[in-house]
Amino acid sequence: MAIEKEVLEFIIVPPYARRSEIFAAKERMEAYLSNRFPGYSFKIARLGPVGDDDDFCILPVMNYIDGEGVSRMCTPPKSWFMAEVSKTCLQFDAHGHRSFAA
């Protein structure tokens, strides 16, 4: 029986209209999300356009390779967690005018 594993990695696709500003602050946004959600990693990707024009698209990385070299699927993330990540993306200030230090 396969051991289920939680999704720990996410790909974030910014809304098409904000793509340039988000990519100008890509490293800051990845660090911002990692600090807000310790134990998870985030990569900003230039895919698109995907999803809604105004929302960030949050894509969980659902597969991993187990110790035997077999590709396995992770347990899907909870919908409340995905909503929280999306909300946090919307709060990110790409121009650095606000501080969200915890």
Buried (B, 14 or more C-beta within 10 A) or exposed (E): EEEEBEBBBBBBBBBBEBBEEBBEBBEBBBEBBEEBBEEBEBEBBEEEEEBEEEBBBBBBEBEBEEEEEEEBEBEEBEEEBBEBBBEBBEEBBBEEEEEEEE
